Amino acid sequence: RLMHGASLTFGLSFVVVIISLCIGVFIGSLSALTKGLKSSFLNHFLDVILSIPSLLLAIVIVAILGPGLDNTLWAIVMVLIPQFVHITRNAVKEEFEKDYVMASRLDGASSLRILHYSVFPNIVEKIVVQATLAQSAAILDIAALGFLGLGAPIPLPEWGAMLASGFDLFYIAPWTVYLPGLAILMAVIATNLVGEGLRHAIKL
């Protein structure tokens, strides 16, 4: 059950992060190219969303959509998208102020061409770092919502749901709580270590 649960808690977190990354980077890149009232409104809206803890926001969204694993995944996607939009928007705006972008503009390159060929290769590191942080947050959020009974139903071997169902047996069979908890801990640590390794590899 613990090994099968890895596909639910750890595996689905990959899917959630990839969907959030694609949508967030797309919106963040386009918003970085806009100016004026739209850009200001989006910036303030993102500040408000990011000031709310991700787990609390996910709980609110699941409460609206209804409990269940599918709704949990969509809630976490919606929670993670603003983080990618924010980091991408700031990184793209910072790169567009540098001299090499000005040189590309003088050569007649369009903003989209500069974004694709010049800016994105220079902000990959920041996006990878944010993706690893989002991966850790997604693992914890999926497990937390499962533990609270809002995510995967208890018959499914999701690590958070296994923790919740194991509390009644804690004094009789403590491994029913220890093992899922250790699995969550090791998954988060492994994600952070891999992310740090990727960041150093991209730098080189």
PEMONOR-V576314 format. One record per helix or strand. SS is the DSSP state (2 for helix, 1 for strand). FROM is the first residue (numbers start at 0). TO is the last residue. Records with the same first field share a line. If there is no record, write none. Layout:
# PEMONOR-V576314
SS = FROM-TO ; FROM-TO
This chain:
# PEMONOR-V576314
2 = 1-32 ; 36-49 ; 53-64 ; 68-95 ; 98-105 ; 110-146 ; 158-168 ; 174-202
